[in-house]
């Protein structure tokens, strides 16, 4: 085959769904640049979950759990500054919690960047459920003893 024949065989237009293929070793993997539906996806790691529908379900549960954890870490007050405690230790613990929350947020963002519609919907639902439970405290109502005022919302 000559170079001219090869050049004529290569399509010059981008496919309608903007799906292109790249090589990962000897495998051709689809790279989507538009949202698509289906269980054949790569989420966070190469070749995972792949073509397996059960592993796709595990990936959706993982993305949902990470989104809920992000919201929980956003509204939790696990480390409180009390008189007599070491301020440096409290500051370091709060910084570690902030770092974990930021890392989980980026992992959720990278999962959504797989352009899979199911992953996108599960990430949004996870953030919404997490905010409902931990942000508004509509499900878990905690009142301070002797105080009727709730914490002011940032919305």
ABEGO torsion letter per residue (X at the ends): XBAAAAAAABBABBBAAGBBBBBBEABBBBBBABBBBEABBBBGBBGOAEABAAAAAAAAAAAAAAAAAAAAAAABBABBBBBGBBAAAAAAAAAAAAAAAAAAAAAAAAAAAAGBAAAAAAAAAAAAAAAAAAAAGAABBBBBBGBABBBBBAX
